[in-house]
Amino acid sequence: MTTCTSRAAWGNLLRRLHFYIGLFVGPFIFIAALSGTLYVATPQLENALYHHALFSETEGEARPLAEQIAVAEKVTGGELPLHAVRPGLVAGETTWVMYADPALNASENRAIFIDPVSLEVRGDMTVYGTSGILPLRQKIDYLHRSLLLGDVGRIYSELAASWMWIAALGGIALWFYTRPKRRINNRFQNHRRLHVSLGWCLLLGMLLFSATGLTWSQWAGGNVDKLRAQMNWLTPQVNTQLHGPAEVADPHADHHGHHMSMPMPQMKPDLALYDGVMKAANAAGIDATKLEIRPAKSATTAWTVSEIDRGWPTQVDAVAVDPATLTVIDRTRFADFPLMAKLTRWGVDFHMGVLFGLPNQLVLIAFGLALCVMIVWGYRMWWMRRPRQTATNPAQTLCQSWLALPLWGRILSFAIAFLLGMAMPVMGCSLALFVIIDWLRWRAASAALSSTQNF
């Protein structure tokens, strides 16, 4: 067995692991980056495509919400539970009256768009999630999150998020281990320098998007939620129980990470309550230009009025209003959120490209395209250095690299892999698959080498 120094053994292990991540997980990261870039690049296109539904040129004073909702009720026949109302508070914007339609998928609502001045019905379409994205971005979001394959397809995005941060940090560590001591100008090294330069430039973004992506995932996301609960990092939510404890909010609901149905109101409220509840909320300091009013789910719960402006500065205060007395019984202020809850909110909004508006979009578009280039360049480097011989050298396997580590190194690396696999089950299962494939290659190469030596 060939021996090598501890430093060389670690370098070989990093190289083989980085190679497997790039070869097998790289395509999934590429798809996630490309689809995410399309997602953040389309809000303006969506505004143009659905301009008639979203905007109106009618001038004048807005009619009461009760009248606007009554028009929407005629469109739906009054049979669907009213999920929420987003008043058009800025001149030229329409009011969204959103219904929980059992014929739609989870997290989807049917929205009727009403001109608040003329009461004209401007549109009728499906909106998705707390962020209320329209059909164009719904398709892109489904592609980004699940390859249009439903919950089964979400394995792909969790696989990409689980490995991206490891690939990023591992690539940087590998550069430290293997960078040449003097500048070498050849075709491969020039490709490598570009790959490394992009890696350094994109490092922070890869760590951020990996972390936020994991919080939206199916299996790792559950472990993240448990950690946040234990560390008291959960986002406060107004207490809608007229008698009872407050709940906690899901800051990732905007991106629909947890594919669950939204609660439906259980009763038909008096439409005049919408105006009264909004006035009570305005008097309590809820003054953003983007608001959402949700009726009570039952006779024992309150109505909620929430600010939904996720730009900068962030406005996400909320109040609970007793519909019987129109008094505010509870409220949450973003300024009072724990620091980690604020960071989570900002991280989610930055991930979605809404925190700083157009500058946020441009940064994410540049990041996504650069990440795609870096992945393609990595494949180009592999193609340039691919083995010419048909037989595989055992030294070129992950198993042989791991066996070359000192005992403490093998124990440490195994423990880290085991703990990470428990925390991120998709990563753990894929790592086990990598090892199985590599072990088969290692055994075949070892047998071929032994036969050659014996001959």
N, C-alpha and C positions, 0 to 999 in steps of 0.2 A: 504494500500500500504506500502510495506516495505521501510523504509528510510535507508539511508546510508550516510557516509561522502562524501564530494566532491571528495576526493582522491580515495575512493573506487568506486565511480560512474564513474570517468574517467578510472580507471583500468578495470572495467567491460566493458565499451564501447570499449576500445582498444582490450580487449580479444575477444569480439564477432566479431569485425570488422576483426581482424587478423584471426580468425577462418574461416569467410566467404571467405576471400581472399585465404587462403590456400586450402579450400575445393573446391571452384569453379574456381579459377584462377590458382591454383597450377599446374594442369595438363598442361595448356598452357605454363606456365613458364618452366615447365619441358621439353616440346617438343622444345621450343625455345632454351633452354640451350643445349640440346642433339644435335639438328641439327646444332646449331652454333659451337659446339665442333667438329662435323664431318667436317664442312666447313673449319675451320682453320687447321684441321689435315691432309687435303688431298693434299696440293700443291706438296709435294714430290711424292706422289702416282700418281698425275696427270702428273708430269714430266716424270715418268717412263712409264705410260700408253701411253702417246702421244710423247714419246721420238723421234720417227722417224720424226714427223712433226716439233718438236721444235728445234731439234739439228741436226748437220751434222758433219761428220768427214773429209770433204773435206778441204784441205789446199790450200792457195793461196790468191791472191788479190781479193777483192770483185768487182764484175762488177757494172757498173752504175745502179742507181735505175731505170732509164728509161728502161733498158734491163730486169731487174727483173720484173717490172710491165707489160711489154709487154708479158712475158711468162704467167703471171696470166690472162691477157686479153684474151689470146687464150683459156685458160681453161673455162672462163665464157662466151666466145663468144663475148665479148666486148659490151654486152647489159646492164649490170648492172652499176649503178652509183658508182664510186669509192669513198668510204667514207673516208678512211684514210690509211696511210702506216706507219708501224712500222719497220724501217730498222734494220737488224741484224748487229749491230755495234760491238758486241763482237765475237771473233773468235769461231766458232762452233755453233753459233745461227743463226736461219733462219729469213728471212724477212716475216712479215705479210702484205699481201695486202688484205684490208678489203673492202667488197662491201655491199652497202645497198640493200638488197634483199627484195622486197615487199612480197615475199612468207613467210618470217620469222616473228616472233612475234616482238613486240616493243622492242627496245634496243638490238636486236640481229643483227649480221652481219655475212655474209659469208666470211670466211678468207681463202685465198690461201697461203700456206707456201712455200716459195721459198728458195733454197740454194743460197746464194748470190755469191758463187764462181762458182759452176757448172751450175747454173740456173735450177737445177732439181726441179720438183714439188714434195714437200715432204709430203704435206697434203692438205686436203680440208674439212673444218668443220665449224660449227657454233661457234662463240664466242659471249660473252654476256657482255654488259655494257662497261663503260669506262675502267674498269679494265681488260676487255678481258678474262674473265674466260672461260674455256673449258667445253665440255659437262658434264663431271663428276660433277664438282662443280656447273654447271648450275642447275642440278636436285636437288642437296643439297640446293642450294640457294633458289630455288622455294619452297622447303619443309620448309626451315627456315622462309621464308618471308610470304608464303601464303598457306602452306599445300597442294601445287599443285592444288589449287582451283581458281587460278586467283585473280582478285581484291577483290572478295567477301571473299576469304580466308585471305586476309590481315587484316581483323578485328581481327583475333586471335593474330597476332603478336603485333598489337596496344594495344589489351587488356592486353597482358603480360607486355609490356613496360609501360603502364599507371599505372599498379598496383604494379609493382615490387619495385619501390622506396618507395611506401607507405607501402608495406609489410615489407621492410627492416627497415625503420625508426620506423614504428609502433612496430615491434618486439623488437627493442632496447628499446623503451619507455616502452613497456610492461614488459621487464626484470627489468627495474628500479623500476617499480611499484610493481612487484610481486615476486622479488627474495627473497628467504628465508634468515632470519637473521643469521641462523646457517646452517652448512653443513648437509644435510640430505642424507643418503645413502639408497636409495631404487631404484627399477627398473625404475620407472617413472622419478625420479629426475636425474638419470644417463643419461637417454635418453634426458632429457631436457637440461642438461649441454652440451651434444654434439651438439644439435640443436643450442643452444645459442652461443657456441664457433665458430661454422661454420658461424653463422650470423655475428658475430663481424669480423671474418677473411674476409668475402666476402662483407662486407658493402660497401666499396669504389667501388668495381667492380660493384655491383648491381646498385648503383647510376649512375655510368658512363654509363653502358650499357642501363639502362633505359632512360637516357637523350639522348644518341645517337640514340637509337631505336625510340624514339618519333620523332626525327627530320626526320626520314625516313617514318613516318607513313602517312596515307592518310589524316586524319582530324586534329589531333593534329599537324602534320607536317606543315600544312598550317598556323596555328597560330604561330608556332615557326618561320616560314619564315617572317611573318609580324613583329614579335618582332625584329628579326635580322635586317630587313630593317630599322625599326624605330631607332634602336640603332647603325646603321652604322656598323654592324658586317658581312656584306656580303663579299664574297670572290671576289677580283678584277679580271677582265678578260680583256684580250687585246681587243682593239677596232678594229674589223675587217672591220668596215665601212670606205671606203676610204674618205667619208665625213659624219660624224655623231658621236653621243655620244657612249661611251663605254657601255658594258653590264656587268652583274655580273654572276659569275659562280656558279654552284651547287656543293659544295664539297661532297655531298652525292651521286652524280651520279655513283660513283664507285660501290655502293651497290644497285643501281637501286631502290632507294626509291620512286622516282616519275616515274611511269611507262609510259613514253612518248617516241614517236619515235624521233630518232636523225635526225637533218636536213640533207637532201640529197643535194649533189651538183647538180646544174641545168645545167651544161655544161661539155663537154669533154675537159679537159685541155691537153695541149701539155705535153707528158710524160717527156720531157727533163727538164720541169720546176721543177720537184721534186728534181733533183740534184742541180739546181741553188738555189732553195729556201732553201734547207738544208745547202748549203755552206754559204748563207747569214746569216742564223741563227747561224751557228757555229762561224762566224766572229763576231756576236753580243754577244757571250758568252754563247750560248746554247750548253753545252758540256757534258750533261749527257749521259750515255751509253744506256739509254732507252728513245727514242724519238717517238713522233707521229706527222706525217705531215698530215694536212687536207687541201684539195684544197678549193678554194673559192666557195661559194654557188651561187654566181652570179657575173656579170661583175663589180658590184659596191662594191664588198667586197674583202678583202685581204685573203691570205693564212695564216695559223697558223702553227707554229712549237712549240710543248709543250714538256717539260721534264715530264716524267711520272714515275720517280723513287720515290716511296712513302716510301722508307726505311729511315734509319738514317745515315747521315743527309738528310733531305728531299730536293729533287730537283724537283721543280714544276714550274720553271720559264717558261715564254712563250713569243713569239714574233709574231707580225703580219707582213707579208712581202707583199709588192706590187708586183704582178707578172709581171707587165709591166716594172718596173725598177729594180726589185730584191733588193729593199731597205727596211729596217726595218722602219715601220711607227709607231709602238707602241710596248710596252713591259710591262710585269709585272714581278716583282722580289719577290720571297717568303720573302726575307729579309725585304721588304717594306710593307708586309701585316699588317693590324691591328692585335693587339694581339689576339682578339677574333677569327679572321679568321684563325690565326695560330693554336689556340687551337682547333678549329673545325676540321681543317685538320688533326691534330695529333690524335684527338679523333676518327675520322672516320677510320684512318689508323690503330690505335691500336685495334679498334673494329673488323676490318677485319683480324688482325693478321699479318700485313705486315710492321709495323713501325720499329720493331727491329729484323725482321727475325725470326729465329728459337727460340730465347728466348721468343719473343712475342707469338709465337705459343704454346710453352710449358706452359706459364703462363695462356693462355686462355683455354687450354685443362684442366689444373688442376682446374681452376675456374669453368668451365662448369660441370665437373664431380662432384666437391664438391657441387655445387648448386643442382644438381640432388639428391645427397645423402641427403642434408639438407631437400629437399622437401619430399622425401620418409620417412625420420625420423620424419618429422612433421605429416605425415599420421599415422605413427606408434604410436606416442604419442596420437593422437586423438582416435585411436582404443583402446588403453589401458584405456583411460578415458571416453569412450563413455557412454552415459546414459544407465542404465540397464532397467529403466522403460519405458513403451510405451508412457505414457503421458509426455508432455513437461512442465517444470516449466516455468511460465512467466518470472521469473528472468533470465532465460537462453536465452533471446532474445535480439536482438539489440534495438528494440523499447523500451523495459522496461529499458534497460541501458541508453538510451538517455533521457527518461522521468525522470530518477533519477538524472540527472544533474541539477545544479542550473539554473535559468532562463538565466543568462548571458552565461552559458556554452552551453545551447541549441541554443541560438542565434548565438554564435560564431561558433559552429560546423556546423550549417546549412549554415552560410555564407561561410565558408571555402569549404564545400562540393559543394555549388552552383557555386562558382568561379572556382574550379577545374573542375567541370563538364562542364562548359562553355569552358574552355581552352582545356580539353581533353574529347571530346564528347563521345567516346567509354567508358571511365571510368564513365562518368556521367550516361549513359544509363544502364550500368551494375550495378552501385550503386542503381539506381532506382529499378532495378529488385531484387537486394538483399533485399531492404526495403520492396517490395511487398511480397516476400516470407516470410520474417521475420514477417511482420504484420499479415499474415495469420496464422503463427505458434503462434504468441502472442495472437491473438484473440481466437484461438482454445484452447490454454492452459489456458487462463483466464476464458473461459466458463467452461472448465473442472474443474478448481479449484473452481469456484463459485458453481458449482453443488455439488462438494464434501463437501464444507462447509455448504451448505444448507441442505444436507442430514444428 
